Amino acid sequence: MRTKTVLIIVLIILFAILLIQNSGMAALKFYLWNIYAPQFILVFLVFCLGFLAGFLTAKTGRKKDQRVPSQRSTPSPLKPQA
């Protein structure tokens, strides 16, 4: 297996252990909202939001890289310039 694949598998296993060990109730306070949920659900939601943000950032970065460069007319070294 490639190093990248092994690293992804190890990170997934560590993330699963993190979720299993944090099963107590936790409060998430955001302005006027109070959300009480098991901590592993909140950790999982934050992980998903981070993954989504990284994915969208990488996707917009790829679109910028794939644009066709503008066709500029460069002076030819054989033609005399006026």
Buried (B, 14 or more C-beta within 10 A) or exposed (E): EEEEEEEEEEEEEEEEEBBEEBEEEBEBEEEEEEEEEBBBBBBBEEEEEEEEEEEEEEEEEEEEEEEEEEEEEEEEEEEEEE
